[in-house]
Amino acid sequence: MAFRGSRALVALMALSGMWTTVPAQDVVPTPTTATALVPTIPAAPEASGTPIQPAPAVLPAGRPERTSGADPAVPLAHHAWPVRFSFPLPYGEPRFEAFLAAYRTPGGRKWLEAVYERSRPYASYVLGRLRFYGAPEELFFLPFIESEYSPKVVSRSGAVGLWQFMRNSVAGYDMRIDDWVDERRDFMKSTDAAIRKLLSNYARFGDWLLAVAAYNCGAGAMDRAIAAGGVRDYWALRDKGLLPPETASYIPKFLAVASLAMHGGRNGLTPSWTGMVDWVAIPLDRPVDIGLLATASGVPEDELRLGNPELRYGVTPPEGRYSLKVPVARESAVRAALASNDRLMNVYLHVVRTGDTVSAIARHYEVTVAMIAKMNPGLVPDRIRVGQVIAVPAFGEHAPYPGAHANDPVPAFDGTHVVKKGETIWSLSLVYGVQPETLAERNGLDMTSVLREGATLIVPILN
């Protein structure tokens, strides 16, 4: 893991709560405030082979220490985060206070500590992009309540990744979703997309609380609430009952998390001593199996998977249009392994059909069952099911596996059958000696279709 300079100090002290008194004019300000932010939304830079790092933090000189006899009238400068908040904190507001109380319980503190620890691999990038775009650093804590900083999380409504993007909300953000990747889980692309979306909301509504609330309920819903309420004030719209129930709690919850976690040591949180990671994106020109790359480079596979959670099968897309994220400290080893050119491979996706076995598929592609099992975590080779998708590694070019019954003659469907009570595609396929998917396809059905009693199907004529 890369662990360097002032960023490393920030990482070690982010929850420590160490502070010192300084004159008011020396207090480190936030990079921006809601009133000073220019609502211009820069495009995300192209991925390159150069390290992507945040701007260095500005820390007071000297070793931080706790001073005695501090004048309470003098502001405190925190060594990890700005002492001021870009967002006004609504002390006394009932829901905000209720969330504060919940997060201050032993269980609440452990939850904050656990999510903070989970954020460490991505913290350097997220903070760096917030500073690049000039956005409030409190937004670092939005994934606490969106995904608990887990890129694998899928909500009940289908939102995915650290920033919880829906499939229909990725247009314009260069996020790809296909059989090989779901880039809503890409911590780089999703972070840039989320910040740009939040800045777009701020440009639209002119208020950061409304911008963050609209991230939850949608800009259209916020437009309607403002039109109905006649004000651009989150708290007023909420009190008038014009916001969805989840959004009514979203801002108090977010502000409670940010206010406590941003200065965790002062709020009873145990410091995290896990360093942040600087990442580099390496463009690829061919598919790469993450497991094989780990073996060739000596980089732990878990580190490569941590940086590339968007890969569905642990292999990069076959056409090579992908940038692999690796820790800066591992860059030279990975580049050397890629340059060796001795791990080229192809990967095929096979949809299981009746009669298929993993051993037969492995023989066709000239690989072992163990290699297929490694690429498909959780796969039980002797318990595959019809319709299951299996990623198959292969060296060299192969035609798709034709299936166990590819050479069987397909009978003519010249007869008819009137469905009786209890009959299914599966039971009728046995009666007429055809594959169930063939019978279903010839009748415009699928494998899970429920047959209606009295319906007429076309079937082969039995001899």
N, C-alpha and C positions, 0 to 999 in steps of 0.2 A: 504494500500500500504506500502511495506517495505521502510523505509527511514532511512538509517543508515550511521554513521561515515563519513569518508572522501568521500565516493561515493556520499553521500547526498550533501556535499559541492560542489563537481564537478557538480552535477545536477543543483544546484541553480545558479552556476556561469558560466555555459557553454556558455551563450551568454552575460555575463555581461560586458566583455571587461575590467575588473579591472586588473591592472598590476603594477609591480614595477621594478625598475632597479636593476640588480644584476651584479656582475663581470662575464665576459664572461665564465670563467671556471665553473660557477655554473648554467649555463643555462641547464634546464632539456632537455636531448636529446630525440629524438624519440626512441621507442623501437627497431627499426630496420631501416636500409636504404636499398635501392635497391641493393647496392653493397655488403652489409654485410649479406643479407638474405641467409640462407642455404636452398636450394630448396628441403628439405626433407618434405614430406607431411604426417604428422601423421594421423592415423585413428581417427575418432570421437569416444570419449569415450561412453560407454554404458550409457543409462539413468538410474538413480538411485534415491533413495529417499533422497539424500543429496542435499542441496542447491547448485545451480550452480551460482557462483559469479565471477565477474572479479577480477583481481589482484588490490589491492588498488592503487589509484593514488598517485604519489609522488608530494607533494605540498611544496613550500617554507614555512619555519616556520613563524609564526606570522600572524596577520590580514593583508590581502592585502590592500594596499592603494596606491593612486595615489601620486607620488612624484613630487616635483617641481624642476626645474632646471636640468632635466634629460639630461645626456650627450647622444646626438644622436649616438655617436660612440659605446655606450655600448648596447649590445643586450637586448631585453625585454623578460622576462620570463612570459608567460601567465599561469594563475592559473588553467585553465581547460584543455588546450591542449598544446602539445609541440610547441615551438615558431618556430621551423624549420619544413620544409615540406620534406617528403620523395620524393615527386614528384617535379621536376623542374617546376616552373610556367613560362609560355611563355609570359611574358609581352611584348606588342607590336605586338603580333600575332593577325591579324584582327578578326578571329572568337572568340578567347578567349576574346578579348577586347569588342566585341559586346555582348557576354553573360554577362560579368561583368557589362556593362552598363545597360543591361536589368534587371539584378537582383538587381541593385542599385536603380531602379525606385521605387516609392511607392508601386506599385503592385507587383514588384519582391520581395521587402523586406517582404511584407505580406505573399507571397507564401512561402518564406524560413522559416519565423516564424511559419507558419501553419504546414509545413511538419516537422519542428524540434519538434514542440509540439506533433505531431502524432507519432514521433519516441520514445517518452519517455518510454512507457511501455516495449519496446524491447531494449532500448539503453544499459542497464546494460549487457544483455546477449551478444549482438553483440560486444560491446567493449571488454568484457571479452574473447570472442572467438578469436578476432583479436590478443589480447595480448598472448593468449595461443598458437596460431599457429605462432606467431612472424611475423604477416603481418602488413603492414603500416596502421596506424589508419585512414588515409584519406579514406580508403575503407568503413568506416562507412557511408560516404555520397553517396556511389553508389546507394543505394535504393532510394535516393532523386529523381534521374532521371530515375530509373527503375520502381518504383511503387508508389512514393510519400509516402513510408512507410505504405502502406495499403496492408495487406495480402490478401484482397479480390479482388484485381485488376486482371482483365483478359485483356491481350492486344488483338489487332486485329488479331495477328497471333496465339493466343491461349496460350501465356505464362502466368503463374499464380504465384501469391505470391509476397512477399517482394523482392525476387531476380529474379523473372520472369523466372522460369524454364519451358521449353517446356515438353510435355508428353514424348517425345522420348529422353530426355536428363537427366533422373533421374537414369538411370542404374548405379549401383555401389555406390549409395549414400543413400541406405536404406530409400527411400521415397516410400510410398505405395499409390496407387491410385485405389480405388474400389468404391463400392456402398455406403460405410460408411464414408470414409475419402479421402481427397486429400491432402497428406502431403507436397505438394509444398507450401501449406499455413501454414505449421507448422513452426513457427519462429525459433525454435531450430534446427530442422533437415535441413531446407533450408539454414540457416545461415552457419552451418558447411559445407554443401555441396558447397555453393557458395565460401567460403574461400578456401576449398580444390581445387576447380576447378581453382580459380585464382592462387593459388600456383603452380598447375600443369602447367598452362599457363606460369607462370614465369620461371619454370624449363625448359620449352620447348623453350622459346624465349629469355630468359636472359635479359629481359628488362620489367620494370613495365608498361610503356605506351603500349607496344605491348600486354602484358598480359591482361590488362583491355580492350583494343580495341578488342582482340580476344574473350573476354567474350561477346561482342556485336555481332560480325560478325561470330564467330566460328573459332576454331583453324585451320580447314582445309582451310578456306578462307584466313586466315592470312599466312599460309604456301605458298599458291599460290601467294599471293601478294609479299612476300619476294623473292620467286623464280623468279618472273617476274621483280622485281625492283633491285635485287642484293644487297639489304641493309637491315639491321635490325634496321630501324629508322622509327618511326611512322610518323613524320612530312615529311620525304622524300617520304615515300610511299603514303601519302595523297596527297602531291603536284604533284606526278606523276599520280594521278587519279587511283591508283590501289586498293583503298579501297571503299567499298560500301558508298553511300551518307550518310546514317545514321551514319556509323562509322567515317566518315570524320568530323562530328560535335560532336560525342560522347565524345571524349577526351577533346576538348575545353570546352564543357558544364560541364563535370564532374569536371575539374580543377577549373572552375569559381565558381561552387557551393561550393566545398571544401574550396577554398581560402577565401570565404566570410563567410561561416557558421562556419568554424572551430574557427574563432575569431570574432564572430558575433558582440560583443559590439563595437569593433573598426570600424565596417562597418555599423553602424546605425541600427542594429537589436535590437528589444526589448527583454530583457532577459526572459527566461522561468523559472518560479518558480515551475514547476511541477517536483516532485521527480521521479527518476528512480525506477524501480521495480525489486527486486530480486525474482526469480522464483525457485520452486522446482518441479521435475517431480515425480509423484506418480504412480508406476505401478499398474494396475487394473487386477483383475482376473474374472471380470464379467461385463456385460454391465451396464452403468450408464446413466440415463437421467440427463442432466445438470440442467434443471429446477427443478427437484425433489431434486437433490443434493443441489442446492442453498437453497431450502426451509428447508431441513433437517439440513444444516450446518450453516445457517444464513449468508452465503457469498453472496453478490449481484450476481445475475445471469450474469450481464454484465461483471463482472470481470472474471468469469469462461469462458465465450464466448470469451473474449479478449485474453485469454491465449491459447485457443484451437480453432482457426478459421478454422482448417482443417476438423472439424466435419461437415458433410453435413446436418445432421438432428438434431443436438443438443443432440445426444446420442452416446456414445462410441460403438465401434464395438461389436457385440453380443458374439464373442468368447473370449472377454476380453483382447486381445493382444494389449494393448494400455497403454501409460503413460500420465496421466492427469497433465497438468501444472497449478499450483496454486501459488499465491503470498506466499512467505515465511511466511509473517505475518498471513496468513489464513491456514497454513498447519495443525495445531493441530485441528482446527474446522472441516476441511474436513476429516481428518483421523478418527476423532471420528464419524462423520456421516457415513463413509464407514464401520467402524467396527460395527455399530449398527445393520447392516444386515436386516433392516426393509424396505429397498427400492429396493429390488431385482425386476428385471423386464426383460421381453423379448421385442424385437422390431422386427416387421415384415415389409417387403416392399411389398406393393400391387400395381400391375399395373392395372389401371382402364380399365374395359371392358364395352361393351355396356350393359346398364341396371343396372350397379352398382350404389349404393348410399352410402354416408358416414354413414348414419344411419344404413344401413344393414351391412356394414363392422364393425361398432362399436358393433352391437349386436353379430356378430359372435365371435369377440375377447373379448367380455364382458367388454368393456370400454365405456366411454361416447364420444359423438361427440366433446365435449369441449376438452377432452384430445388429441384427434387426431388433432384438430385444433391448439392446443398449440404446438404440436411437428412439425407442418408444417406451419411456418410463411407465411402469405399471402394466405393461403388456404381459399376459399369460399365454404363451405360445399355443397351448392345447385348448384354449378357451376363447377363441376369437368368434365374433358374431357377424352375421350378414349386415353389410352397410358400414362396418367399422373401417376407418381410414388408417392405413399402416404406412409409415415412412420407411422406404427400403433403400439402404445405401448400395451403391454399385460402382465398380471400377470399369470404365469403358462404357460403350453405348449398348443398350439393350432395347428390344421391342417390349411393349407392355406385356405383362403376364396375361395369357389368354384365358386362364381359368381351367379348372379341372375337367370341364365338360365342353371345351371349345370345339373338339372334333366330333362330338356326338351329333348325329343327324337331327335336324329340327323337323318334327312331323308337321304335316299340313293341318291347319285348324279348319276342318271342313264340317265339323259337327257342332251341336249345341247341347247345353246342359242347363236344366232349370234348377236353381239353387234350392236345396232343402234346408230345413231348420238345423242349425248347428254346423253347417259346412263352412269351410274356410278355404282360402287360397292354398294353404299348406296341405289340407286333407285332399283337395281335388287334384293337386299336383301329383300326389301319390297314386290316385285312382287312374289318371290319364298318362302317367309316366313321363311327365315333363317337369322342367325346373319351375319352381314357384314364381321366380321373377319373370320367366318367359310367359307363363299363363297370365300373370298380372299385367304385363306390358301389352299383350295382345288384346286385352279387354279394357285398356285405358285405366288400369288400377295400379296401386302400389302394394308393397308387401304387407302393409298394415291395414289395408282397406277391410271394412266389415261388410260381408256379403249380405244383401237383403234377400230374405226368403221370397222365392218366386221370380227372382231376377234371372235373365237368360244370359249365359256366357257362351262364347265360342270356344270349342275344345277340339282336340284331335279325335278322329273316329277310331274307336277301339276295334281291333281285329277279333 
